[in-house]
Amino acid sequence: MNRFLSRLSARAFTLALVLACAAAGAIAQAPQPPEIAARQYILLDLASGQVLAERDADAPADPASLTKLMTAYLVFNAIRDGKLGLEQTLPVSRRAWDERKGGASVMFVDTTMTPKVSELLRGLIVQSGNDAAVALAEGVSGTVENFVAAMNRQAAAWGLKNTQFKNVTGMPERGHHSSARDIAVVASKIIAEHPPFYPLYSMRQYTYNHIKQDNRNLLLGRDPSVDGMKTGYTETAGYCLVASSVRDMPNGRRRLLSVVLGTDSREARAAESQKLLAWGWQAWDAVRLVEAGKTVATAPVWKGSVSEARLVADTQGGALYVTVPKGEGERLRTTIERSDPLLAPLVQGQRVGTIKVTTAGGTPVASLPLVVQQPVALAGFFGRTWDAIRLWIK
């Protein structure tokens, strides 16, 4: 439960791991998930970065078209970095055109066309077009092989130990594999780092070359909270679905992410994913413990230009959430441990203590550094001398 590597934003990967590890003790009596008819699955609360349920989430599996999540991520990076433009047109190679063979999903481009990057992205995401995946990969890296190498470098950089890519489409190939947990990391990265592109995953249908195709994610039409994300199918992989569900809660927006691999049908992958997400909403609460940048305590400063320092929790840029079983949030306790006395000079961000969150029974939930919010300079000679005397007396 404590092994998930990622929060949903770049700032909080490390923080999420700390929280997940700490929270494991707090949810020792965690609600039991429903029976899910899938080979592997994982459910995460992206507000806290915690895994709520999993089964065989690290087992290598055929990712099928869920591969295209990484394909899209690298294309998004290229657009963000100015290497590719949304209105830029790309040629369609014979290799991309050949993807229509064998009954694979395609957006129906051919070698006489020069589609825009924006059109290929919709073909990739909504229609799951293998031809779009190849055209975009060639547009970013020159060749599919170069692009696949970049996919594997990115997976290694994220520490995805159960992932190896051999192609950009997800077609079965020896050595091409991933896992539910690793796929969740890729999906989380898209949500956190590329919000302008994420709405593409909620498109219900897309028409290109006068051919209209529906998004295969059935939950987009069934659950108003589901706004993405990607389907996949091969004979070896079974029916797979990454689904993301978001709700506005009293303490902020909360998002759940499920990855379900190896179900028996399109209907089953939708039903099992919805069952898992519904349980996540019903059985768990995300509690906002600390606001980003909000002063949580003040402390006296000796020999400083001011008498007090304002202290904040080091949440690495965002509010701190923790996910607990329904109803447990009101019983959480927060304590502050501080390394006194605080002697000037103090620099912004300097650690001076720890904020600890526990259950009513004392089980650790989270532990965060307590840092100085604003720098404190040394006082003048007389101020330093006076505080030195006071400290000696104390």
N, C-alpha and C positions, 0 to 999 in steps of 0.2 A: 504494500500500500504506500510505502514511503519512497518508492524508487523513481517516481516520475521526474523527468529532468527539466520540465519547462513550465513557467508561468506564461501567460499570454502576451507578454511584452518583453522586449529586449532587456529592459532594466531589471527584471525580477527573476531570471532563471535561478540564480544562486539563492535569493531569498525564498523562492518557492520550495527549493529542496530543503532548506532549513526548517521552514514551516511544516512541510509534509512529514519530515522526520520527527519533529517535536509533537505534532498533532497525533501521531500514531498511538501514543500512550493515552491521549485524552479520549480517543474513540475506540478504546479496546472493546467496549460493548457496542460496537457500531451496529446500526440496522442491517439486517441481512437482505441482500438484493433479491429480486425475483429470479426465477429460473429463466435463463435466456437461451433460446435454441440457436446457438451459434458456436463455432469452434473456438473462437477467441473474441474477447471484447474488453473494453476499458471505458470507464466513465469518469470524467474530470469536472471539477468546478474550477473554471478559469479565473474566477475572482480571487481565489486563494491559492490556486495551483495544486490543489490536493486531489489525489485519486480517491474516488468514492467507492468504486467497485472494479474488479478486474478478474479475468480468467485467462490463463495462459497468454498474458499480454506480451511476453517476451519471446514466445515461440515463433520461429521463422515461418513465414507464410507467403503465398503468392499474393501480391498486393493488387493485381489486375490494374484497372484504370485509376485506382487511388494513387498510382505512380504519378499521375498527371498533377497531383498537388505539388510535388517538387518541381516538375516541369514549369508549372505556372509561377511558382515562387521565384525561380531564377529569371523568368521573363519579366516579372514585376521588378526585380532588382535592376535589370538592364534598362527598363523604362525610367525608373527612379534616377538612375545614374546617368541618364542622357545618352545611352548607347543605342537606344531604340526609341522611336516615336510612335505614338498611337495612330497618327495619320500616315505614317510611313507605309509604303506598299512593299510586299515581299514576293519574290518569284516562287512558284510552286514547282519543285523539282520532280523528276520522274520517281524518285524514291518516295516522296510524299504522296504522289498520285497512286503509286502501287499499294499504299496502305488500304485501299478499298477492297483488295482481294481477300478472300477467306472470310467474308462476312463481318469484318471488324467495323466498329463505330467510326463514321467519317462525317465531315461536314460537306462533302462533295465539291471540293476544289479540284481543278485540273491544271495541266501545264500551260494552258492558254490564258490563265487568270493571273492577276496580281492583286490579291486581297490585301486590305489594310491590316495592320497589327491589331487594331481594335476588333476587326471582324474575326480574325483568327483566334483571338482570346475568347470571344463568345463561342466560337466553334469548339474550342478546346474545353471550355468549362461547362457550357450548357449542353452541347451535343456530344461531348466526350470524343471529339474527332481525333483519330490517330493521324490523319493527314495534317490537321492543324498543328498537332504536337511536333511533327517532323519539320514542317515549314518554319515554325517559330524557333525550334532548336537550331536549324541551319541559319536563320536570320540573326540569332544572337552569337553563335560560336563558329559559324562557317560550315561545320560538319556535325552530324549527329554524334559521332564518336567524341568530339571535343566537348560537346554539351553534356554527354553522359559522364565524362570525366569530371566536369564541374559539379554535377549532381552528387557524385561520390565524395568529392572534396567537401562539399557543404555538409553532407551527412556526417563525415568524419569530424568536421569542426564542431558540430552539435553533439558529438559523442554518441551517435546512433550505432550501437554495436551490433544490431541485428538486421542491418540494412545494407544491401548492395544492389546497385542499379546496373542493368545491362542494356536498357533501351529507355526511350522517353515516353512510351505509350502504355506499358504494362502488359504487352503481349507475353505469353509464357516463353521463358528462355532460361536455359540452365544457368544457375547462379544468380538469377534475379529474384530477390526476396526482401521482405521487410517484416515488421511486427506491428501489432495493434498499438503498442506504446510509442514506437518510432513514428508511425503514421500520425498519431496524435500530436507529436512534437511539430511535425511539418505543418499540420493544419493550424496549430496554435500560433506558429510563426507568421503565417499568412494573415490571420486575424489581427495580431498585434502590430505587425510591421507594415502592412499594406491595406489599411482601412479604405482608401479610395477605390481599391479594386474588389474588395470583399462583396459589395452588392451584386457583382456578376454571378455569385453563387446562389442568389435567390431568384434569378430569372427563370420563369416557368417554361418558356419556350423561346426559340430563336429561329428566324427564317433567313436562309442564305441561298442565293441562286434559285429563288422561288421554291425552295424546299423547306417546309416548316417541320421542326423536330421538337418534341417535348423533352424537358428535363426529366431524367429518370428517377429523380428523388421524389418519391410519392408523398413524403411528409410536407413538402412545400405547399401542397393543396389540402392537407389534413390538419396540420397543427399550426396555428397562427404565430406561435412563438419560434418555430423553426425557420431560420433564414439562410440555410446552407446545409451540406456543403458538397459532397461528391459521392457518386456511386461507382461500383466496379463489378465486373463479372468476367470470369473465364471458367471453363469446365473444371480446372483444378482448384481455382480459388473459391468457387461458389459465388453466391451473391453477397456483396459487401457494401457497407454504407458508413460514411462519416457524416454525422448529423450534428448541427449546432443549434442550440435553443437559447434564446435570450429573453429576460423579463426585467422590467423596471420594478425594483423592490423599494421599500421605505428607506433602506440604507444605501441605495445606489443600484446601478445596473449589474445584473448577475448573468453569467453565461455558462451553460453546461455544454460539454462536448463529448459525444459518444463515438466510438469506433467499434463496429460489429463486423466480424469476418466470418465467412464460411456458412452462410445460411442457405436454405434450400430453394428460395424463390425471391422474386422481386417483392412480393407481398410480405414474405417472412422477414426480409431485411428491414422493411419499413416498420412492421409491427413490433419486432423485437427491439429496434432502436427506440421507438416511441415508448415502449414499456420501460426501458432502462431510463430514459430521460424523465418520464413521469415519476418514477420512483425517486430519482435524484431531487426533484422539486418537492415531493411530498415528505420525504424522510429526513431531509437535511436543511439546515439554515446556514447562510453565510453571514458572519457577524463582522461588522467593520469595527476593528479595535482601535486603530489610531489613524487620524487624518494626516496626510502628508503636509509637512511644514508647520503643523500646529504645535504650539508650545505646550508641553505636558508637565513641566515643572520649572521652578526657578531655584537657584542655589547661590548661597553667599560666595563671593570671590574675595580672596585675600591678596593684597598688594596690587589691586587692579585699578584701572581708571574709572570703573563703575563698581558698585557694591554687590551687584547680582548678575548672574548669567542666566539667560533663557536656554532651556534644554528641550530637544526634540528627539523623537525616535527616528533612527536611520532606516527609513522604509525604501530607500533607493528610488525616490521620486514619485511614489504613489501611496494611496491609502493602504493600510494593512488589514487584510481580511483573513479570517480563519473559518473553516467549515466544520460545524459540529452537528450532532444529531438534533432533530427538531426539539425545541424547548430547552436545550442546554445553554444557549447563549446568555440567558439572564443570570446564570449562576457562575459565570467566569469571573475571576479575580485578577486584578492587575497590581503589581508591586514594583517599586523602583529601588534598585540597589545602586548607591553612588559612592565613588571613591573620594571621600573628603579627607582633608580640606582641599578646595580648588585654589590653586595658586596661579596668578597671572604671570606671563601672558598666556592666553588661551586662543587657539586658532579655530576658525569656523570648521565644523565637522570633527573636531577632536573628541575622541571617545572619553567619557567621564563616568560611565556606569552602564547599567543594563535594565531594560524593562522586561519583566517576566509576567506571563499570563498563565494562570493555572485554573483547573476546575475547582469547584468548592471543596473537593476532597484533597486538593494539592497536587493533582496530576499535571505535569507540564503540558502546555498547549503551544506556546510560542515564547521565544526569547530574542530580543532585539537590542542592538547597541543604543545607548543613550548618548547623544552628541551635543556639542555646543552649537547653538543656532547662529550666533553672531560673534565675531572675534572680540576679545577683551585685551586691551593693551595694558602695559605696566603703568602703575601710578607714578607720580613724581617721587622725589627723594623722601620728603616728609611723610607722604602717604605710605610708602613702603616701610619706612622706619616705624611708624605708628602701628601698622598691622603686624610687623615682626614682634613688637613688644606684646601686643594682644595675643598673638599665637603662643608666645613663650609663657605668658600667664595662664593661658588656657591649657 
